[in-house]
Amino acid sequence: MMKTSRRTVLKGTGALALAAAAAPTGAFAQGKVLKIGQLGVMSGPEASWGLVNKFSAMATAAMYNERGGVEIDGEKYMIELVSVDDRNDPKLTVSGAERLTGQEGIRYFIGPNMDTTATSVRPIAEKNNAMYIPYAFDRSLYSAPAENAILGMIASYQVAPVMYKILRDERDVKTVAFLARNDSDGLLQRDEGVKVAEALGLEVLSSDNTYEASITDFFPVVANIVSQAPDLIVMSAVAPSHGPQIMRSAREMGYQGLFASEAAQDMKIINEVAGEYGNGLISIGGASTPEIRSEYMEEFIDRYIEAAGEWNDEAGTKAYALEMILMTLQKAGAGAIDDISLFKAAIDDFSVKNPFLKADQQLTYVGTDDFGQKRQIGVPMVITETKDGELTTLSVGAVA
């Protein structure tokens, strides 16, 4: 984990914040501008997820703008980011999407971060001819007839079979209990996880324990699970601020087993809240562990730290969103800036060397196995474990 703090954090998370990342004064007025939106939860328990989207987009925009912009059909476009905090409220997500795609005329935006918010913007994206990259796992967003959303990360039902198998085979996990947040994201991830666990021969001790997002005391909920002494507690769709509270509560009650999350977590928050009780969390990590990072990823990390004040492992995954939009526009041509049908037509055959990896590995769109069409960014599947305040790598794979 990298904790270095280099600059004052750019933490404006109001309803609308404009970030003209690293652009020379007057550059936007003098040249061509490509507006990209970012819409997500940047306040409340899930704030880390949307903020990592924002800072990742700022980092990528800064890298391109420092080089004079992104070149599309021989012309350079400076990148202007328009960022909206939806506070995990579908009503605000809808109004934010209307502003981005209607008033601002943006055709490409990153986010939202939850099933409910991502589903709420689908009609707006389709009506206003916009593509978006949500971090939600509802298959209907990416399966025909839907075609405007592209999943920006690995879904819970894609990582669970790999994660649970590793824990079964290498950590002797035999029993599991599920604890889910009581909303559509949490219940979906729990149901998918139960199916995977049972298919792998794990004994599911319980799956009916849930909690509300507004919870402040996890002891009553966790006590029931700890009393069952499972080898593994799966925290379904757990927010970065809630995961460490659950872990600490369980450890203080004597729990000795492992934890798992198929949603990305924040190592800084784990250290601050769980402290010595933060070991033993297996989760989907960022797609850029130190051993596989390219020089380009190292540059991205520097720019991310300049924007956010410190590195967050999840940014290794969210680095891909704006980069893929820009590279696909380069392939589709300048006409795709306003005509998303050209962007869609370029998806199936899109393939470039992954700029974030040392290895000569191609970066493509994937998802055919799960969605029947390529509507997912082919980010590496990295599974991590927390050990002594750090994230360690368990496995690196891919999705077909």
C-alpha positions in Angstrom: 0.0 0.0 0.0 1.3 3.5 -0.9 0.5 6.2 1.7 2.6 9.0 0.4 0.9 12.4 0.6 2.3 15.0 -1.8 -0.2 17.8 -2.3 -3.3 19.3 -0.9 -6.2 17.1 -1.7 -8.7 18.3 -4.2 -11.7 17.3 -2.3 -14.5 19.3 -3.7 -17.5 17.0 -3.8 -20.4 19.3 -4.3 -23.3 18.6 -6.6 -21.2 19.8 -9.6 -17.5 20.3 -9.8 -15.5 21.0 -12.9 -12.0 19.7 -13.2 -9.9 21.0 -16.1 -7.1 18.7 -15.2 -3.6 20.1 -15.7 -4.6 22.2 -18.7 -2.6 25.3 -19.5 -4.4 28.6 -18.9 -6.6 29.5 -21.9 -6.0 26.1 -23.6 -9.7 25.1 -23.5 -10.8 28.5 -25.1 -8.2 28.2 -27.8 -8.5 24.6 -28.9 -10.9 21.7 -29.1 -12.3 20.3 -25.9 -13.6 16.8 -25.1 -16.0 16.8 -22.2 -16.2 13.6 -20.1 -18.6 13.1 -17.2 -18.2 11.4 -13.9 -21.2 10.6 -11.8 -21.1 8.6 -8.6 -21.4 8.5 -4.8 -18.8 10.8 -3.2 -20.3 11.3 0.2 -21.5 8.9 2.9 -20.4 5.3 3.7 -19.7 4.5 0.0 -17.9 7.7 -0.8 -14.6 6.1 -1.4 -15.9 4.3 -4.5 -17.0 7.4 -6.4 -14.1 9.5 -5.2 -11.6 6.9 -6.6 -13.5 7.2 -9.9 -13.1 11.0 -9.8 -9.4 11.1 -8.9 -8.6 8.4 -11.4 -10.3 10.4 -14.2 -8.4 13.5 -13.0 -5.1 11.6 -13.1 -5.7 10.3 -16.7 -6.9 13.7 -17.9 -3.8 15.4 -16.4 -1.5 12.9 -18.2 -3.1 13.5 -21.6 -3.5 17.3 -21.2 0.1 17.7 -20.2 0.9 16.2 -23.6 -1.4 18.6 -25.4 -4.5 16.5 -25.2 -5.8 13.3 -26.8 -5.2 13.0 -30.5 -8.3 11.8 -32.5 -8.1 11.8 -36.3 -5.0 14.0 -36.3 -6.5 16.7 -34.0 -5.8 17.3 -30.3 -8.6 17.6 -27.8 -8.1 18.9 -24.2 -10.0 16.8 -21.7 -12.5 18.6 -19.4 -14.0 16.6 -16.6 -17.5 17.3 -15.2 -18.0 15.6 -11.9 -21.3 15.1 -10.1 -21.9 13.6 -6.6 -25.1 11.6 -6.5 -24.8 10.8 -2.8 -26.0 7.3 -3.6 -29.5 8.7 -4.2 -31.2 7.6 -7.4 -33.1 10.9 -7.6 -29.8 12.8 -7.6 -28.3 10.3 -10.1 -31.1 11.0 -12.5 -30.8 14.7 -12.2 -27.0 14.5 -12.5 -27.3 12.3 -15.6 -29.8 14.7 -17.2 -27.4 17.6 -16.6 -24.4 15.7 -18.0 -26.0 14.3 -21.1 -28.6 17.0 -21.6 -27.4 20.4 -20.5 -23.7 19.7 -20.9 -24.1 17.6 -24.0 -21.7 14.9 -22.8 -21.8 11.6 -24.6 -19.5 9.6 -22.3 -19.5 9.4 -18.5 -18.0 7.3 -15.8 -20.2 5.8 -13.1 -22.5 5.4 -11.2 -21.3 3.0 -8.5 -24.4 1.0 -7.4 -27.1 -1.2 -9.0 -29.9 1.2 -8.1 -28.2 4.3 -9.3 -26.8 2.7 -12.5 -30.2 1.3 -13.3 -31.9 4.7 -12.8 -29.7 6.4 -15.4 -30.2 3.8 -18.2 -33.3 5.5 -19.7 -31.5 8.8 -19.7 -28.4 7.4 -21.3 -30.5 5.7 -24.0 -32.7 8.8 -24.6 -29.7 11.2 -24.8 -27.4 8.8 -26.7 -24.7 8.5 -24.1 -22.4 5.7 -23.1 -21.5 5.1 -19.5 -19.2 3.0 -17.4 -20.9 1.9 -14.2 -19.5 -0.1 -11.4 -22.7 -2.1 -10.7 -23.3 -5.8 -11.2 -26.8 -6.0 -12.5 -26.6 -8.2 -15.6 -29.5 -6.4 -17.3 -27.4 -3.3 -17.7 -25.0 -5.1 -20.0 -27.2 -7.6 -21.7 -29.2 -7.1 -24.8 -31.3 -5.1 -25.5 -29.3 -2.8 -23.2 -26.1 -1.7 -25.0 -25.1 1.7 -23.6 -23.4 0.6 -20.4 -20.0 -1.0 -20.1 -19.0 -2.6 -16.8 -15.8 -1.0 -15.5 -14.5 -3.7 -13.2 -14.8 -7.4 -12.3 -18.3 -8.4 -11.1 -18.9 -10.2 -7.8 -20.2 -13.3 -9.6 -17.0 -13.4 -11.7 -14.6 -13.2 -8.8 -16.5 -15.3 -6.3 -15.8 -18.7 -8.0 -12.0 -17.9 -8.1 -11.9 -16.4 -4.6 -13.8 -19.2 -2.9 -11.9 -21.9 -4.7 -8.6 -20.5 -3.5 -9.9 -20.3 0.1 -11.3 -23.9 -0.1 -8.1 -25.4 -1.6 -5.4 -23.3 0.0 -6.9 -22.1 3.3 -9.0 -25.1 4.2 -12.2 -23.1 4.3 -15.2 -25.5 4.7 -17.9 -23.4 6.2 -19.1 -19.9 5.3 -21.7 -17.4 6.6 -23.0 -14.4 4.6 -23.7 -10.9 5.9 -25.4 -8.6 3.4 -26.3 -5.0 3.3 -30.1 -4.9 3.0 -30.4 -3.3 -0.5 -30.5 -4.6 -4.0 -26.6 -4.6 -4.4 -26.1 -6.5 -1.1 -28.8 -9.0 -1.7 -27.8 -9.7 -5.3 -24.2 -10.3 -4.3 -25.2 -12.5 -1.4 -27.5 -14.7 -3.6 -24.8 -15.0 -6.2 -22.2 -15.8 -3.6 -24.4 -18.5 -2.0 -24.8 -20.2 -5.3 -21.0 -20.3 -5.9 -20.3 -21.5 -2.4 -22.7 -24.4 -2.7 -21.4 -25.3 -6.1 -17.9 -25.6 -4.6 -19.1 -27.8 -1.9 -18.8 -25.3 1.0 -21.3 -25.5 3.8 -23.4 -22.3 4.1 -24.1 -21.9 7.8 -26.3 -18.9 7.3 -27.3 -16.3 4.6 -30.2 -14.5 6.2 -28.2 -11.9 8.2 -28.6 -8.4 6.9 -28.1 -4.8 8.1 -29.3 -1.4 7.0 -26.9 1.1 5.4 -27.6 3.5 8.3 -26.3 1.1 11.0 -23.9 2.4 13.6 -23.6 -0.7 15.9 -22.6 -4.0 14.2 -22.3 -6.1 17.4 -25.8 -7.5 17.5 -25.7 -8.5 13.8 -22.2 -9.9 13.9 -22.7 -11.8 17.2 -25.1 -14.2 15.6 -22.6 -15.1 12.9 -19.6 -15.3 15.2 -21.6 -17.8 17.4 -21.7 -20.1 14.4 -17.9 -20.1 14.1 -17.7 -20.2 10.3 -14.3 -20.5 8.6 -15.3 -17.5 6.4 -17.6 -14.5 6.7 -18.6 -13.0 3.4 -19.5 -9.4 3.6 -21.8 -8.8 0.5 -21.6 -5.4 -1.1 -20.0 -4.0 2.1 -19.2 -0.3 1.9 -15.5 0.7 2.6 -16.6 2.4 5.9 -18.6 -0.6 7.1 -16.2 -3.5 6.3 -13.6 -2.5 9.0 -16.4 -2.0 11.6 -17.7 -5.5 10.9 -14.2 -7.0 11.1 -13.4 -5.2 14.3 -16.7 -6.3 15.9 -16.1 -9.9 15.0 -12.5 -10.0 16.1 -13.4 -8.4 19.5 -15.9 -11.2 20.0 -13.2 -13.8 19.4 -13.7 -14.6 15.7 -10.5 -16.3 14.3 -11.6 -17.0 10.7 -11.3 -15.1 7.4 -13.4 -12.4 5.8 -14.2 -11.9 2.2 -15.6 -9.1 0.1 -16.3 -9.0 -3.6 -16.5 -5.2 -3.5 -13.4 -3.1 -3.4 -12.2 -1.9 0.0 -10.0 1.0 1.2 -6.8 -0.1 3.0 -6.5 3.3 4.7 -9.9 3.0 6.3 -9.2 -0.6 7.3 -6.1 0.5 9.1 -7.8 3.5 10.8 -10.9 1.6 11.9 -10.0 -2.0 12.3 -6.3 -1.6 13.2 -4.8 -4.8 14.4 -8.1 -6.6 13.6 -7.7 -5.7 9.9 -5.9 -8.9 8.9 -7.5 -11.7 7.0 -9.7 -9.9 4.5 -9.8 -11.5 1.0 -11.2 -9.1 -1.6 -11.1 -7.9 -5.2 -8.2 -5.6 -5.4 -6.9 -2.9 -7.8 -5.8 -4.3 -11.1 -2.2 -3.1 -10.7 -0.1 -4.8 -8.1 3.5 -3.6 -7.9 4.9 -6.6 -9.6 2.9 -6.1 -12.8 2.9 -2.3 -13.1 4.3 -0.6 -16.2 6.0 2.8 -16.2 2.8 4.3 -17.5 1.0 3.0 -14.4 3.7 4.5 -12.2 3.1 7.8 -13.9 -0.7 7.4 -13.3 0.0 6.7 -9.6 2.0 9.9 -9.3 -0.8 11.9 -10.9 -3.4 10.2 -8.8 -1.5 11.1 -5.6 -1.3 14.7 -6.8 -5.1 14.7 -7.1 -6.1 12.7 -4.1 -3.2 13.2 -1.7 -2.5 9.5 -1.4 -2.8 6.2 -3.4 -5.8 3.9 -3.1 -5.3 0.4 -4.4 -8.8 0.4 -6.1 -7.5 3.1 -8.5 -5.5 0.4 -10.2 -8.9 -0.8 -11.5 -10.6 2.5 -12.1 -7.6 3.8 -14.1 -9.1 1.9 -17.0 -12.4 3.8 -17.5 -11.3 7.1 -19.0 -8.3 5.5 -20.8 -10.7 3.0 -22.6 -13.1 5.8 -23.6 -10.2 7.8 -25.1 -8.5 4.9 -26.8 -11.8 3.6 -28.3 -12.6 7.1 -29.6 -9.2 7.2 -31.2 -10.1 3.9 -33.0 -13.7 4.9 -33.8 -12.7 8.4 -35.1 -13.8 11.9 -34.3 -17.3 11.3 -35.5 -17.8 9.1 -32.4 -17.4 12.0 -30.1 -21.0 12.9 -30.8 -22.2 9.7 -32.4 -22.0 6.8 -30.0 -23.1 4.3 -32.7 -19.5 4.6 -34.1 -18.1 3.9 -30.6 -20.3 0.8 -30.2 -19.2 -0.5 -33.6 -15.5 -0.3 -32.5 -16.0 -2.3 -29.4 -15.9 -5.9 -30.7 -12.6 -5.6 -32.5 -10.9 -3.2 -30.1 -7.5 -4.5 -29.0 -4.4 -2.6 -27.8 -1.4 -3.4 -25.7 -2.4 -2.9 -22.1 -0.6 0.3 -21.2 -0.8 -0.4 -17.4 1.0 -3.7 -17.4 4.7 -4.6 -17.9 3.8 -7.8 -19.9 2.9 -7.6 -23.5 -0.8 -8.3 -22.8 -3.7 -7.1 -25.0 -6.5 -5.0 -23.5 -9.9 -5.7 -25.0 -13.6 -5.5 -24.1 -14.9 -8.7 -22.7 -18.2 -10.0 -21.1 -19.6 -12.3 -23.8 -19.8 -15.3 -21.4 -21.9 -13.3 -18.8 -23.8 -10.8 -20.9 -23.9 -12.3 -24.4 -22.0 -9.2 -25.8 -18.8 -7.3 -25.1 -19.9 -4.8 -22.5 -17.1 -5.0 -19.9 -13.6 -3.6 -19.8 -11.0 -6.5 -19.6 -9.3 -5.3 -16.5 -7.1 -7.9 -14.7 -8.8 -9.9 -11.9 -6.6 -9.3 -8.9 -7.5 -10.9 -5.5 -5.8 -9.5 -2.5 -5.4 -10.2 1.3 -4.8 -7.8 4.1 -1.7 -8.5 6.1 -0.2 -6.2 8.8 -1.7 -3.1 7.3 -0.8 -3.9 3.7 -2.5 -5.5 0.7 -0.8 -8.7 -0.6 -1.6 -10.4 -3.9 -3.2 -13.9 -3.8 -4.1 -14.2 -7.5 -4.1 -12.5 -10.9 -6.5 -13.6 -13.6 -8.9 -12.4 -16.3 -12.5 -12.6 -17.4 -13.5 -14.0 -20.8 
